[in-house]
């Protein structure tokens, strides 16, 4: 165990020698450190379960601001294009967090056990992002999970159990019923989440809203409404923003050219790509990505 007045903060800080996302020995779990305030920027929020023990994360989604004082959790069962920033941090007091990939299977298993004990339905869970105060029991489980970084052999057996304990505390909290609906097979919310996953996995394909609606077992109007409730945008807007964010990542992180990146995410017209990119990010692709590389700006949300 890392000694100190706040062992979870100390553990995360020790595991993060520099700013950024640092993978742990446990697959799907990372530690995060951000020591300089960020300007609001458009980023790709990955489906995850994060616990921030220090610092403030602010997420803006179509005019609604999500922000919670530390320590807090941020959970989204689906990927979302957001505007975000880290605020109120410094090298002496950085944002420190533990981030886990969202494990829908584990969440579904824990939710099924809770449902047998106390069914608790929410007809329409609303926006698929949740921010709330992390309970003491949640923080205690997070500390025990982090302590397993030092014993990978033990982590093979114990980490899945502690992750399920964290999920249990999350699902027992105020956001639990809505999150449970999003993973419950057969629910409208889960069918919308499946449609989101399909769009995310097939960025280069054209959106067929009628086909998505049929697969979800909804009318076109009902599908459109539920999709927008979950993501704050239409299916076409969702796909376009993820396409542009992925193209930006390809140019900044992989050094791909603008035209190559455009075609890889589904654009057939370089001029259309340039217009839509400039509209979203405020500058042409080459100028924007050149500036990002010079300032080492993070393009994926952390």
C-alpha positions, 0 to 999 in steps of 0.5 A: 500500500502507498503510505500517506494521508489519502492512500488512493490519491497517493496510489494514483499519483505514484502510478502517474509519473506524468500527465495523461492516461497510464495503463495499469497491470490490470486490463481495462483499468488506467490511472489519470493525471492532469496538472494543467487546466484545459480549455473547453474542447470537443473530444471523444468520451469513451464508454467507461466508469471513472472515479475522480478523487481530486480535481474537477471534470466538466462535460458539456453535452448539447448545452447541459453541463455535467460537473461534480465536486470531488470525489465523484464518479463519471459513468457512460455505458456508450461512447459520446462526442462531448465538449469537456475540460479539466478545471481548477488544477495545478501541478501541486494539485492535479486531477487524479482519477481511476478509469475503467472500461465500461464492462456491460457484461459485468454490469448486467450480471450485477444488475440481474442480481439486484433486480431479483432482490428489488426490481427497480425500473426506469421507463426512460433513463434519459441522457446516457452519462451520469455524474455523482458523488463517490460514496465512501464504500465506492472509494474503499473498493477503488483503493483495494482495486488500485492496491492490486496493481502491485500483485498482478497474480492476485489481481487475476482472481481478485480484480474482477470481484472488486470491479463487481463490488464497485459496480454494485455500489454504483447500481445501488446509488441514485443513478443505478436504476437508469444505468440498469435499464441501459444494460437490461436486454430487451429494454428500449434503453438497451436497444438504443444503446445497441444502435449506438454501438452499431454506429460506433463500430461502422463509422464508414457506413451510411446511416440507415435510420429505418433499419436501425429503428426496425432492429430496435423494434420501434417506429422511426419517430420513436427511435429518433426520440429515444436516441436523442434522449440518450445522446442529445443528438440525432443518429446522423449528428452522432455519426458525423461527430464521431467520424470527425473526432476519429479523423482528427485522432488519426491525423494527430496520433497516427500521422495520417493525411487529411484525405486518407483520414477522411476516407477511412471514416467514411467520407467520399468527398475531401472538400465536404470533409474539410468543410464539416471539419472546419465547422466543428473544430473552427479551423481547416484540418491541416492547420488544426492538427498542426496546432494540436501537435505543437501544443501536445493537446490531448484529442481523446477525452481523459 
